[in-house]
Amino acid sequence: MVKMGKWIAKHKILICILGFLLIIPSILGIIKTRINYDLLSYLPDTLETVSGQDILVDEFGMGAFSMVVVEDMEMKDVQKLEEKFSEVEHVKDVLWYDDVADITLPVDMIPENLKKSFFNGNATMMLVLFDNTTSSDDAMEALTEMRKIADQQCFISGMTGIVTDIKNLCMQELPIYVAIAAVLALIVLEITGTSLVVPFIFLLCIGISILYNMGSNVFLGEISYVTEALVAVLQLGVTMDYSIFLLDSYEENKKRFPDDRNRAMGHAIANTFKSITGSSVTTVAGFAALCMMTFALGKNLGIVMSKGVIIGVFCCVTLLPAMILIFDRPIEKTRHKSLFKTEKVDRVSAFITRHYKLWLVIFCVLLLPGIYGNNHTGIYYNIAKSLPSDLDSNVANEKLNETFDMSVMHIIMMDKDMDATEKTRMLEEVKKVDGVKWTIGINTLLGASVPDSMIPDNLKSMLQGDQYELAFVSSKYESATDEVNAQIAKISDIVKKYDSNGMVIGEAPLMKDLQDVTDIDLQNVNIASIAAIFAIILIIFKSISLPVILVAVIEFAIVLNMSIPFYQGISLPFVASIVVGTIQLGATVDYAILMTSRYQKERQRGLSKKEAVAIAHKTSMLSIVTSGCSFFACTFGISVYSRVDMIGSICTLLSRGALISMIVVIFILPAMFMLFDKLIVKTSIGFLGKKKKAAN
């Protein structure tokens, strides 16, 4: 590896040129990578609700719908609005009162079932059907066009509106996320570093590696908006350590080879590659564990972030050394004294290690409330709640609830050839389920006695396909609530009783499946990440006890982090609860590994446990603080700024988690070494070294 390092140092200009040229295909890849703003689309295809959505598209040419509330508008004007909506590209049909009756008929004379479905006071509602799926570009473009046509009296609700608002908001905020993360990381690096130029080189190199990572996503076809929003800040926070390791190693090797910078850098590259390989493996393992999720968002995020860490390591040992050598003179000219004086750091370290029993007591005191809070933190699954209440979609959803006392619409998909009387009886039973406001089907609109030949063609094409027939069910319950989940289960039972192949689909059924799937994923991902990192630590240290201690320490930090929302009275979006623990474990276990490596080294040299712990602590504390603060800086600003709670909550947990992990490793881990030293020695291969073993 030294030869390779020397070659990189010698050809620094060539490497920089190649590095900057690779930005061009990366940007093209970014442009061609589609961003998916619909989290429900990541549910497994095996679910009935998902396969039902596919049937809806294939057989009915319809993949999504929106409920439109119109207030204080004459019937003839509503009809004109309906016609304008119908002319919008990718709007398949618009279902309104005029599809089954003459608009000249006074509202008071309208049959009760139709009146209840389409009218309430001075408001009316129409159902707009799109010819593509909820999160498709076609559906979002159609909804955007409808918003332009509509005026202040018109409110367009539904999942497509939510997805469209997520897209618009993320496109506005994403560049600011990156800017905030870069500025705050720069401030931390300037405070903790010893050169004014170095932080800019670090950020430039990591920024290029992020572009490489984002550009290579073109091979995945698309990535989630959550992945897009987090990848840059996480890659920046996680791979910053590697840059610091390289620079520190280069400074040490310059003392060995003062007259040959290329040789010094060659050795630095070799040394850094060995040290960051072990460090990056645990981080990659943490992200890779997300690929175990049935909910495909985890796989999407896991692949992109694992790839980002690997690309970050590659850039750290190729592009960064070349850039440091090129800018070596400006780095030397802008050197300044570190704000952290060695004497003060040593005094703080000595105080912490001397009072290790106190930290163990604090650990025991915080453990039970941490576990309780972690187990009782509220989780919400309603994606609309992750957005500001003043967005168009949430305003429209609220208006729908206020005016028609309904929140969501379910779709019943039944056998087209089922007896008309049976269809009517089934929908009558559905109507009696708690929370159901009304049902709309061909038989409820026209009556069971109307022969098939007399059904209007527009209504037939809208609600009947080759094999299936559709009916709509209005519910007053919000998506992702216990009430609506129980309602869906009851409706499904009724539908299955009349048609074994029938199904209930729509936004709320999908969210019910989302809850069921992710509840299982949460357990599986945590187990997978712990098992993978446990195995890696076991191999690194050849110890049975150390993996238990190190993972337990970081898991304690995770438990504390995840318990805080409970005591704050805050609910977390479901994605945050799943991914944060795994990311925090993979990204911050390196702090513990760093201190443990030095502790092992000093014990092998024959020092007592107190001496070994003291040296390990004071030599690694500043690096851990720098790393923890960098990770905090990269995520904290976004947590404050973001209006998308799905992103903001994750960044809040990660920024707080970085600090908690940093504090726990600095205070609790050395106490664990002091307490379990004998156990560690007995359960580890070669921990004391040959001389110490002989003495014992």
C-alpha positions as CSV (number, residue, x, y, z in Angstrom):
1,M,0.0,0.0,0.0
2,V,3.0,2.3,0.6
3,K,4.0,1.9,-3.1
4,M,0.5,2.8,-4.2
5,G,0.5,5.8,-1.8
6,K,3.8,7.1,-3.3
7,W,2.4,6.7,-6.8
8,I,-0.7,8.7,-5.8
9,A,1.5,11.4,-4.3
10,K,3.8,11.5,-7.3
11,H,0.9,11.9,-9.8
12,K,-1.1,14.4,-7.7
13,I,-1.8,16.7,-10.6
14,L,-3.1,13.9,-12.8
15,I,-5.4,12.6,-10.0
16,C,-6.8,16.1,-9.4
17,I,-7.5,16.5,-13.1
18,L,-9.3,13.1,-13.3
19,G,-11.1,13.8,-10.0
20,F,-12.6,17.1,-11.3
21,L,-13.4,15.6,-14.8
22,L,-15.4,12.9,-13.1
23,I,-17.7,15.6,-11.8
24,I,-19.2,16.0,-15.3
25,P,-20.7,12.5,-15.6
26,S,-21.7,12.7,-11.9
27,I,-23.8,15.8,-12.6
28,L,-25.4,14.1,-15.6
29,G,-26.2,11.1,-13.5
30,I,-27.8,13.3,-10.9
31,I,-30.0,15.0,-13.5
32,K,-31.1,11.6,-14.9
33,T,-31.9,10.0,-11.5
34,R,-35.6,10.3,-10.7
35,I,-36.6,11.3,-7.2
36,N,-39.6,9.4,-5.7
37,Y,-41.7,11.5,-3.3
38,D,-44.2,8.7,-2.4
39,L,-43.1,6.6,0.5
40,L,-46.1,4.3,0.1
41,S,-44.7,3.1,-3.3
42,Y,-41.9,1.3,-1.3
43,L,-44.3,-1.2,0.1
44,P,-43.7,-4.8,-1.0
45,D,-45.5,-5.9,-4.2
46,T,-46.8,-9.0,-2.4
47,L,-49.3,-7.0,-0.4
48,E,-52.9,-7.1,-1.6
49,T,-53.2,-3.4,-1.4
50,V,-50.2,-2.9,-3.7
51,S,-51.3,-5.5,-6.2
52,G,-54.8,-3.9,-6.1
53,Q,-53.2,-0.5,-7.1
54,D,-51.6,-2.3,-10.1
55,I,-54.9,-3.8,-11.2
56,L,-56.4,-0.3,-10.9
57,V,-53.9,1.1,-13.3
58,D,-53.9,-1.9,-15.7
59,E,-57.6,-2.5,-15.9
60,F,-59.2,0.9,-15.2
61,G,-56.4,3.1,-16.5
62,M,-56.6,4.9,-13.1
63,G,-53.9,5.0,-10.4
64,A,-54.8,7.9,-8.1
65,F,-57.7,10.2,-7.2
66,S,-58.3,13.5,-5.5
67,M,-61.4,14.8,-3.7
68,V,-62.2,18.4,-4.7
69,V,-64.4,20.6,-2.4
70,V,-66.0,23.5,-4.1
71,E,-67.7,26.2,-2.0
72,D,-70.2,29.0,-2.9
73,M,-70.4,28.2,-6.6
74,E,-73.4,28.0,-8.9
75,M,-74.2,24.5,-10.3
76,K,-73.5,25.6,-13.9
77,D,-70.1,27.0,-12.8
78,V,-69.3,23.8,-11.0
79,Q,-70.1,21.9,-14.2
80,K,-67.8,24.2,-16.2
81,L,-65.0,23.6,-13.6
82,E,-65.6,19.9,-13.9
83,E,-65.2,20.2,-17.7
84,K,-61.9,22.1,-17.3
85,F,-60.6,19.5,-15.0
86,S,-61.6,16.8,-17.4
87,E,-59.5,18.5,-20.2
88,V,-56.3,18.4,-18.1
89,E,-53.8,16.0,-19.4
90,H,-53.6,12.7,-17.4
91,V,-57.0,13.4,-15.7
92,K,-59.0,10.2,-16.7
93,D,-62.4,11.1,-15.4
94,V,-64.2,13.4,-13.0
95,L,-67.1,11.9,-11.1
96,W,-69.7,14.4,-10.0
97,Y,-73.5,14.7,-9.5
98,D,-74.1,15.4,-13.2
99,D,-72.9,11.9,-14.1
100,V,-76.1,10.5,-12.7
101,A,-78.7,13.3,-12.7
102,D,-79.6,16.6,-14.3
103,I,-78.0,19.7,-12.7
104,T,-81.3,21.6,-13.2
105,L,-82.9,19.5,-10.5
106,P,-82.9,21.5,-7.2
107,V,-80.6,20.3,-4.5
108,D,-83.5,19.8,-2.1
109,M,-85.1,17.3,-4.6
110,I,-81.9,15.2,-5.0
111,P,-82.2,11.6,-3.7
112,E,-80.8,11.4,-0.2
113,N,-77.9,9.0,-1.1
114,L,-76.7,11.3,-3.8
115,K,-77.2,14.5,-1.8
116,K,-75.2,13.0,1.1
117,S,-72.3,12.0,-1.3
118,F,-72.0,15.2,-3.3
119,F,-73.5,18.1,-1.3
120,N,-73.4,19.7,2.1
121,G,-74.8,23.2,2.5
122,N,-73.2,25.6,0.0
123,A,-70.4,23.1,-0.8
124,T,-70.2,20.3,-3.3
125,M,-67.6,17.6,-3.9
126,M,-66.3,15.9,-7.0
127,L,-63.9,13.0,-7.4
128,V,-61.0,13.5,-9.9
129,L,-59.4,10.3,-11.2
130,F,-55.9,10.3,-12.7
131,D,-54.6,7.9,-15.3
132,N,-51.3,7.2,-13.5
133,T,-50.1,6.3,-10.0
134,T,-50.1,8.7,-7.0
135,S,-46.5,9.7,-7.2
136,S,-46.0,9.6,-11.0
137,D,-44.8,12.8,-12.7
138,D,-48.0,12.6,-14.8
139,A,-50.4,12.7,-11.8
140,M,-48.4,15.5,-10.1
141,E,-48.3,17.6,-13.2
142,A,-52.1,17.1,-13.6
143,L,-52.7,18.2,-10.0
144,T,-50.5,21.2,-10.4
145,E,-52.4,22.2,-13.5
146,M,-55.7,21.7,-11.6
147,R,-54.5,24.0,-8.9
148,K,-53.9,26.7,-11.5
149,I,-57.4,26.3,-12.9
150,A,-59.1,26.3,-9.4
151,D,-59.7,29.5,-7.5
152,Q,-59.9,30.2,-3.7
153,Q,-63.3,28.5,-3.5
154,C,-61.8,25.2,-4.6
155,F,-59.8,22.8,-2.4
156,I,-58.0,19.8,-3.9
157,S,-57.2,17.0,-1.4
158,G,-55.8,13.5,-1.6
159,M,-52.4,11.7,-1.6
160,T,-51.3,13.1,-4.9
161,G,-51.6,16.6,-3.5
162,I,-49.5,15.6,-0.5
163,V,-46.8,14.1,-2.7
164,T,-46.8,17.2,-4.9
165,D,-46.3,19.5,-1.9
166,I,-43.5,17.2,-0.6
167,K,-41.8,17.5,-3.9
168,N,-42.1,21.3,-4.1
169,L,-41.0,21.8,-0.5
170,C,-38.0,19.5,-0.9
171,M,-36.8,21.1,-4.1
172,Q,-36.8,24.5,-2.3
173,E,-35.1,23.3,0.8
174,L,-32.5,20.8,-0.5
175,P,-29.8,23.3,-1.6
176,I,-30.2,25.1,1.7
177,Y,-29.7,21.8,3.6
178,V,-26.3,21.3,1.9
179,A,-25.3,24.9,2.5
180,I,-26.2,24.8,6.2
181,A,-24.4,21.5,6.7
182,A,-21.3,22.8,4.9
183,V,-21.2,26.1,6.8
184,L,-21.6,24.6,10.3
185,A,-19.1,21.8,9.5
186,L,-16.7,24.5,8.4
187,I,-17.1,26.4,11.7
188,V,-16.4,23.2,13.7
189,L,-13.3,22.3,11.7
190,E,-12.0,25.9,12.0
191,I,-12.4,25.8,15.7
192,T,-10.9,22.3,16.2
193,G,-8.2,22.5,13.5
194,T,-4.8,24.2,13.2
195,S,-5.0,25.6,9.6
196,L,-7.5,28.0,8.0
197,V,-7.2,26.3,4.6
198,V,-7.6,22.7,5.5
199,P,-11.3,22.8,6.3
200,F,-12.0,24.2,2.8
201,I,-10.0,21.3,1.2
202,F,-11.8,18.8,3.3
203,L,-15.2,20.1,2.3
204,L,-14.2,20.4,-1.3
205,C,-13.0,16.7,-1.4
206,I,-16.1,15.4,0.5
207,G,-18.3,17.5,-1.7
208,I,-16.9,15.9,-4.8
209,S,-17.3,12.4,-3.3
210,I,-21.0,13.3,-2.6
211,L,-21.4,14.3,-6.3
212,Y,-19.9,10.9,-7.3
213,N,-22.2,9.1,-5.0
214,M,-25.3,11.0,-6.1
215,G,-24.3,10.6,-9.8
216,S,-23.9,6.8,-9.5
217,N,-27.5,6.6,-8.3
218,V,-28.5,6.7,-11.9
219,F,-27.9,2.9,-11.9
220,L,-30.7,2.5,-9.3
221,G,-33.1,4.4,-11.6
222,E,-34.6,6.4,-8.7
223,I,-34.0,7.3,-5.1
224,S,-36.4,8.5,-2.4
225,Y,-36.7,12.1,-1.4
226,V,-35.6,11.1,2.1
227,T,-32.5,9.5,0.7
228,E,-31.8,12.6,-1.4
229,A,-32.2,14.9,1.5
230,L,-30.0,12.9,3.9
231,V,-27.3,11.5,1.8
232,A,-25.2,14.6,1.5
233,V,-25.3,15.6,5.2
234,L,-24.8,12.0,6.4
235,Q,-21.9,11.4,4.0
236,L,-20.3,14.7,5.1
237,G,-20.7,13.9,8.8
238,V,-19.6,10.2,8.6
239,T,-16.6,10.6,6.2
240,M,-15.1,13.8,7.8
241,D,-13.2,11.6,10.2
242,Y,-11.3,9.9,7.4
243,S,-10.0,13.3,6.2
244,I,-8.8,14.2,9.7
245,F,-7.1,10.8,10.0
246,L,-5.2,11.3,6.8
247,L,-4.0,14.8,7.7
248,D,-2.9,13.7,11.1
249,S,-0.9,10.8,9.6
250,Y,0.6,13.1,7.0
251,E,1.8,15.6,9.7
252,E,3.4,12.7,11.7
253,N,5.2,11.3,8.6
254,K,6.5,14.8,7.6
255,K,8.5,14.7,10.8
256,R,9.9,11.3,9.7
257,F,10.6,12.5,6.1
258,P,11.0,16.3,6.4
259,D,12.6,16.6,2.9
260,D,10.3,14.4,1.0
261,R,6.6,15.3,1.1
262,N,5.6,12.7,-1.5
263,R,7.2,10.0,0.6
264,A,5.5,11.3,3.8
265,M,2.2,11.3,2.0
266,G,2.7,7.8,0.6
267,H,3.2,6.4,4.1
268,A,0.2,8.5,5.4
269,I,-2.0,7.0,2.7
270,A,-0.9,3.5,3.7
271,N,-1.5,4.2,7.4
272,T,-4.8,5.9,6.8
273,F,-6.1,3.2,4.6
274,K,-5.5,0.6,7.3
275,S,-7.1,2.6,10.0
276,I,-10.2,3.9,8.1
277,T,-10.9,0.5,6.5
278,G,-11.8,-1.0,9.9
279,S,-13.7,2.2,10.8
280,S,-15.7,2.3,7.6
281,V,-16.6,-1.4,7.7
282,T,-18.7,-0.8,10.9
283,T,-20.4,2.2,9.3
284,V,-21.1,0.4,6.1
285,A,-22.5,-2.5,8.1
286,G,-24.9,-0.2,9.9
287,F,-26.2,1.2,6.7
288,A,-26.3,-2.2,5.0
289,A,-28.5,-3.4,7.7
290,L,-31.2,-1.1,6.4
291,C,-31.3,-3.3,3.3
292,M,-32.9,-6.0,5.5
293,M,-36.1,-4.0,5.6
294,T,-39.2,-5.3,3.8
295,F,-40.1,-1.7,3.3
296,A,-37.9,-0.9,0.2
297,L,-37.1,2.6,1.4
298,G,-34.5,1.0,3.8
299,K,-32.8,-0.7,0.9
300,N,-32.7,2.5,-1.1
301,L,-31.2,4.5,1.8
302,G,-28.9,1.6,2.8
303,I,-27.4,1.1,-0.7
304,V,-26.9,4.8,-1.3
305,M,-25.3,5.5,2.1
306,S,-23.1,2.4,2.0
307,K,-21.9,3.4,-1.4
308,G,-21.3,6.9,-0.2
309,V,-19.0,5.7,2.6
310,I,-17.0,3.5,0.2
311,I,-16.7,6.3,-2.3
312,G,-15.7,8.6,0.6
313,V,-12.9,6.2,1.6
314,F,-11.7,6.0,-2.0
315,C,-11.6,9.8,-2.3
316,C,-9.8,10.1,1.0
317,V,-6.9,8.0,-0.1
318,T,-6.7,9.4,-3.6
319,L,-8.1,12.8,-4.3
320,L,-7.6,14.3,-0.8
321,P,-3.8,13.5,-0.6
322,A,-3.3,15.0,-4.0
323,M,-5.2,18.2,-3.0
324,I,-3.3,18.5,0.3
325,L,0.1,18.2,-1.5
326,I,-0.9,20.8,-4.1
327,F,-2.0,23.2,-1.4
328,D,0.7,22.3,1.1
329,R,2.2,25.8,1.2
330,P,-1.1,27.7,1.8
331,I,-1.8,25.1,4.6
332,E,1.5,25.9,6.2
333,K,1.1,29.7,5.8
334,T,-2.3,29.7,7.5
335,R,-1.4,27.6,10.5
336,H,-2.6,28.7,14.0
337,K,-2.6,27.3,17.5
338,S,-5.3,24.9,18.4
339,L,-8.0,26.4,20.7
340,F,-7.9,23.1,22.7
341,K,-4.7,23.2,24.8
342,T,-3.2,19.8,25.6
343,E,-2.9,20.6,29.3
344,K,-6.6,21.4,29.7
345,V,-7.6,18.3,27.7
346,D,-5.4,16.1,29.9
347,R,-6.9,17.7,33.1
348,V,-10.4,17.0,32.0
349,S,-9.5,13.5,30.9
350,A,-7.9,12.8,34.3
351,F,-11.0,14.0,36.1
352,I,-13.3,11.8,34.1
353,T,-11.2,8.6,34.5
354,R,-10.6,9.3,38.2
355,H,-14.3,9.5,39.0
356,Y,-15.3,6.5,36.9
357,K,-17.6,5.1,39.7
358,L,-19.7,8.3,39.5
359,W,-20.3,7.8,35.8
360,L,-21.3,4.1,36.4
361,V,-23.9,5.3,39.0
362,I,-25.3,7.8,36.4
363,F,-25.4,5.1,33.9
364,C,-27.5,2.9,36.2
365,V,-29.8,5.8,37.1
366,L,-30.5,6.8,33.5
367,L,-30.9,3.2,32.1
368,L,-34.4,2.4,33.3
369,P,-36.1,5.8,32.4
370,G,-34.2,5.6,29.1
371,I,-35.6,2.1,28.3
372,Y,-39.1,3.1,29.4
373,G,-39.1,6.3,27.3
374,N,-37.6,4.5,24.3
375,N,-40.4,1.8,24.5
376,H,-43.2,4.4,24.8
377,T,-42.1,7.0,22.3
378,G,-45.1,7.7,20.0
379,I,-44.8,7.0,16.3
380,Y,-47.1,8.3,13.6
381,Y,-47.6,6.9,10.1
382,N,-49.7,9.6,8.5
383,I,-47.4,11.2,5.9
384,A,-49.5,14.4,5.7
385,K,-48.6,15.1,9.3
386,S,-45.0,15.4,8.4
387,L,-45.8,18.6,6.4
388,P,-46.7,22.1,7.5
389,S,-50.4,22.7,8.1
390,D,-50.5,25.7,5.8
391,L,-49.6,23.7,2.6
392,D,-52.4,23.4,0.0
393,S,-52.8,19.7,0.5
394,N,-53.3,19.9,4.3
395,V,-55.6,23.0,3.9
396,A,-57.7,21.0,1.5
397,N,-57.7,17.9,3.7
398,E,-58.9,20.0,6.6
399,K,-61.6,21.6,4.5
400,L,-62.8,18.2,3.4
401,N,-63.0,17.2,7.0
402,E,-64.8,20.3,8.1
403,T,-67.3,20.4,5.3
404,F,-68.1,16.8,4.6
405,D,-66.9,15.2,7.9
406,M,-64.7,12.8,5.9
407,S,-60.9,12.3,5.8
408,V,-60.2,9.5,3.4
409,M,-61.8,7.4,0.6
410,H,-61.4,3.7,0.3
411,I,-61.9,1.8,-2.9
412,I,-63.7,-1.6,-3.0
413,M,-62.6,-3.7,-5.9
414,M,-65.1,-6.6,-6.5
415,D,-66.0,-9.1,-9.1
416,K,-67.8,-7.4,-12.0
417,D,-70.2,-10.3,-12.5
418,M,-71.4,-10.5,-8.9
419,D,-75.1,-10.4,-8.6
420,A,-76.5,-6.8,-8.5
421,T,-78.5,-7.6,-5.4
422,E,-75.4,-9.0,-3.7
423,K,-73.4,-5.9,-4.5
424,T,-76.2,-3.7,-3.0
425,R,-76.4,-5.8,0.1
426,M,-72.6,-5.8,0.5
427,L,-72.4,-2.0,0.2
428,E,-75.3,-1.6,2.7
429,E,-73.4,-3.7,5.2
430,V,-70.3,-1.6,4.6
431,K,-72.3,1.6,5.1
432,K,-73.2,0.4,8.7
433,V,-69.5,0.1,9.7
434,D,-68.4,2.7,12.3
435,G,-67.0,5.8,10.7
436,V,-68.3,5.1,7.1
437,K,-70.2,8.2,5.8
438,W,-71.4,6.8,2.5
439,T,-70.7,4.4,-0.4
440,I,-70.8,5.1,-4.1
441,G,-71.1,2.3,-6.6
442,I,-73.1,1.8,-9.8
443,N,-75.9,0.2,-7.9
444,T,-76.1,2.8,-5.2
445,L,-76.1,5.6,-7.8
446,L,-78.7,4.1,-10.1
447,G,-80.3,1.3,-8.1
448,A,-79.9,-2.5,-8.2
449,S,-82.8,-2.9,-10.7
450,V,-81.2,-0.9,-13.5
451,P,-80.1,-3.4,-16.2
452,D,-76.5,-3.3,-17.4
453,S,-77.6,-2.0,-20.9
454,M,-79.0,1.2,-19.3
455,I,-76.0,2.1,-17.3
456,P,-74.5,5.4,-18.8
457,D,-71.3,4.7,-20.7
458,N,-69.3,7.3,-18.9
459,L,-70.2,5.8,-15.5
460,K,-69.6,2.2,-16.8
461,S,-66.1,3.1,-18.1
462,M,-65.3,4.8,-14.9
463,L,-66.4,2.1,-12.5
464,Q,-66.3,-1.2,-14.5
465,G,-63.4,-3.0,-16.0
466,D,-62.9,-6.4,-17.7
467,Q,-63.0,-8.3,-14.4
468,Y,-63.6,-5.9,-11.6
469,E,-66.0,-3.2,-10.6
470,L,-65.2,-0.3,-8.2
471,A,-67.1,1.3,-5.4
472,F,-65.9,4.2,-3.2
473,V,-66.3,4.3,0.5
474,S,-66.1,7.6,2.4
475,S,-64.6,7.5,5.9
476,K,-64.6,10.2,8.6
477,Y,-61.5,8.7,10.2
478,E,-58.0,9.9,9.4
479,S,-55.4,7.7,7.8
480,A,-53.0,5.7,10.0
481,T,-55.3,5.8,13.1
482,D,-56.5,2.8,15.2
483,E,-60.1,3.7,14.2
484,V,-59.5,3.6,10.5
485,N,-57.4,0.5,10.7
486,A,-60.2,-1.3,12.6
487,Q,-62.7,0.1,10.0
488,I,-60.6,-1.2,7.1
489,A,-60.4,-4.7,8.7
490,K,-64.2,-4.8,9.1
491,I,-64.9,-3.6,5.6
492,S,-62.4,-6.2,4.2
493,D,-64.1,-9.0,6.1
494,I,-67.5,-7.9,4.6
495,V,-66.1,-7.7,1.1
496,K,-64.4,-11.1,1.4
497,K,-67.7,-12.6,2.6
498,Y,-69.4,-11.7,-0.7
499,D,-66.3,-12.0,-3.0
500,S,-63.3,-14.0,-1.9
501,N,-61.1,-12.2,-4.5
502,G,-62.5,-8.8,-3.6
503,M,-60.2,-6.2,-1.9
504,V,-60.1,-2.9,-0.2
505,I,-57.4,-0.5,-1.5
506,G,-56.5,3.2,-1.2
507,E,-54.5,5.5,0.9
508,A,-55.6,4.3,4.3
509,P,-55.3,0.6,3.6
510,L,-51.8,1.2,2.2
511,M,-50.9,3.1,5.4
512,K,-52.3,0.3,7.5
513,D,-50.0,-2.1,5.7
514,L,-47.2,0.4,6.1
515,Q,-47.6,0.2,9.9
516,D,-47.7,-3.6,9.9
517,V,-44.6,-3.9,7.7
518,T,-42.4,-1.3,9.4
519,D,-43.2,-2.6,12.9
520,I,-41.6,-5.8,11.9
521,D,-38.8,-4.0,10.1
522,L,-37.8,-2.0,13.2
523,Q,-37.0,-5.2,15.1
524,N,-35.3,-6.9,12.2
525,V,-33.1,-3.9,11.3
526,N,-31.9,-3.4,14.9
527,I,-31.1,-7.1,15.3
528,A,-29.2,-7.2,11.9
529,S,-27.2,-4.0,12.6
530,I,-26.2,-5.2,16.1
531,A,-25.3,-8.6,14.9
532,A,-23.2,-7.3,12.0
533,I,-21.3,-4.7,14.1
534,F,-20.9,-7.3,17.0
535,A,-19.2,-9.7,14.5
536,I,-16.9,-7.0,13.1
537,I,-15.7,-5.9,16.6
538,L,-15.2,-9.5,17.6
539,I,-12.9,-10.0,14.6
540,I,-11.0,-6.7,15.1
541,F,-10.3,-7.3,18.8
542,K,-10.5,-11.1,18.9
543,S,-12.7,-10.8,22.0
544,I,-16.1,-12.0,23.1
545,S,-16.6,-9.4,25.9
546,L,-15.5,-6.2,24.0
547,P,-18.3,-6.4,21.3
548,V,-20.8,-6.8,24.1
549,I,-19.4,-3.8,26.0
550,L,-19.0,-1.5,23.0
551,V,-22.4,-2.3,21.4
552,A,-24.0,-2.0,24.8
553,V,-22.5,1.5,25.4
554,I,-23.7,2.8,22.0
555,E,-27.1,1.1,22.4
556,F,-27.4,2.9,25.7
557,A,-26.8,6.2,23.9
558,I,-29.4,5.3,21.3
559,V,-31.9,4.4,24.0
560,L,-31.3,7.8,25.7
561,N,-31.7,9.6,22.4
562,M,-34.9,7.8,21.4
563,S,-36.4,8.3,24.9
564,I,-36.2,12.1,24.8
565,P,-39.2,12.5,22.5
566,F,-41.4,10.6,24.9
567,Y,-40.5,13.0,27.8
568,Q,-41.0,15.9,25.4
569,G,-44.5,14.6,24.4
570,I,-43.5,14.4,20.8
571,S,-44.4,11.7,18.2
572,L,-41.8,10.6,15.6
573,P,-42.5,9.8,12.0
574,F,-42.2,6.1,11.4
575,V,-39.1,6.4,9.2
576,A,-37.1,8.2,11.9
577,S,-37.8,5.4,14.4
578,I,-36.6,2.8,12.0
579,V,-33.4,4.3,10.6
580,V,-32.0,6.4,13.3
581,G,-30.9,3.7,15.7
582,T,-29.1,1.8,12.9
583,I,-27.4,4.9,11.6
584,Q,-26.4,6.1,15.1
585,L,-24.9,2.7,15.9
586,G,-23.0,2.4,12.6
587,A,-21.8,6.0,12.6
588,T,-20.8,6.4,16.2
589,V,-19.5,3.0,17.3
590,D,-16.2,4.2,15.7
591,Y,-15.8,6.5,18.7
592,A,-15.8,3.5,21.0
593,I,-13.5,1.5,18.7
594,L,-11.0,4.3,18.6
595,M,-10.7,4.4,22.4
596,T,-10.7,0.7,22.7
597,S,-7.8,0.3,20.2
598,R,-5.6,2.5,22.3
599,Y,-6.7,0.9,25.5
600,Q,-5.7,-2.5,24.1
601,K,-2.4,-1.2,22.8
602,E,-1.4,0.2,26.2
603,R,-2.4,-3.0,28.0
604,Q,-0.3,-5.0,25.5
605,R,2.6,-2.8,26.4
606,G,2.3,-3.9,30.0
607,L,0.6,-0.9,31.6
608,S,-1.9,-1.4,34.4
609,K,-5.6,-1.0,33.6
610,K,-5.7,2.5,35.2
611,E,-2.7,3.7,33.2
612,A,-4.0,2.1,30.0
613,V,-7.5,3.6,30.4
614,A,-6.0,7.1,31.3
615,I,-3.8,7.2,28.2
616,A,-6.4,5.8,25.9
617,H,-8.9,8.4,27.1
618,K,-6.7,11.5,26.9
619,T,-5.3,10.6,23.5
620,S,-8.7,9.8,21.9
621,M,-11.0,12.3,23.6
622,L,-10.2,15.3,21.4
623,S,-10.6,13.1,18.2
624,I,-14.0,11.9,19.5
625,V,-15.1,15.4,20.4
626,T,-14.1,16.7,16.9
627,S,-15.9,13.8,15.2
628,G,-19.0,14.1,17.3
629,C,-19.3,17.8,16.9
630,S,-18.7,17.5,13.1
631,F,-21.6,15.0,12.8
632,F,-23.7,17.3,15.1
633,A,-22.9,20.3,12.9
634,C,-23.8,18.5,9.7
635,T,-27.3,17.6,10.9
636,F,-28.3,20.1,13.5
637,G,-28.9,23.1,11.2
638,I,-31.2,21.0,9.0
639,S,-33.2,19.8,12.0
640,V,-33.9,23.4,12.8
641,Y,-34.6,24.6,9.3
642,S,-36.5,21.8,7.6
643,R,-40.3,22.1,7.4
644,V,-40.6,18.5,6.4
645,D,-40.9,16.6,9.7
646,M,-39.8,13.4,8.0
647,I,-36.4,15.0,7.4
648,G,-36.3,17.3,10.4
649,S,-37.0,14.6,12.9
650,I,-34.3,12.3,11.5
651,C,-31.7,15.1,11.6
652,T,-32.8,16.1,15.1
653,L,-32.3,12.6,16.3
654,L,-29.0,12.2,14.5
655,S,-27.5,15.5,15.7
656,R,-28.6,14.8,19.3
657,G,-27.5,11.2,18.9
658,A,-24.0,12.2,17.9
659,L,-23.6,14.3,21.0
660,I,-25.1,11.7,23.3
661,S,-22.9,8.9,21.8
662,M,-19.8,11.2,22.1
663,I,-20.6,11.9,25.8
664,V,-21.4,8.3,26.6
665,V,-18.2,7.1,25.1
666,I,-16.1,9.7,26.8
667,F,-17.7,9.2,30.3
668,I,-19.1,5.6,30.4
669,L,-16.8,3.6,28.2
670,P,-13.6,4.1,30.3
671,A,-15.7,3.3,33.4
672,M,-16.6,0.0,31.7
673,F,-13.0,-0.8,31.0
674,M,-12.2,-0.2,34.7
675,L,-15.0,-2.4,35.8
676,F,-14.7,-5.2,33.4
677,D,-10.9,-5.2,32.8
678,K,-10.4,-8.8,34.2
679,L,-13.3,-10.1,32.1
680,I,-11.9,-8.4,29.0
681,V,-8.4,-9.9,29.5
682,K,-9.8,-13.4,30.1
683,T,-12.2,-13.4,27.1
684,S,-9.8,-11.8,24.6
685,I,-7.0,-13.4,22.6
686,G,-3.6,-11.7,23.1
687,F,-5.0,-8.7,24.9
688,L,-2.1,-8.4,27.4
689,G,0.7,-9.4,25.0
690,K,3.3,-12.1,25.6
691,K,5.4,-10.4,28.3
692,K,2.4,-9.5,30.5
693,K,1.0,-13.1,30.1
694,A,4.3,-14.5,31.3
695,A,4.4,-12.1,34.2
696,N,1.0,-13.2,35.2
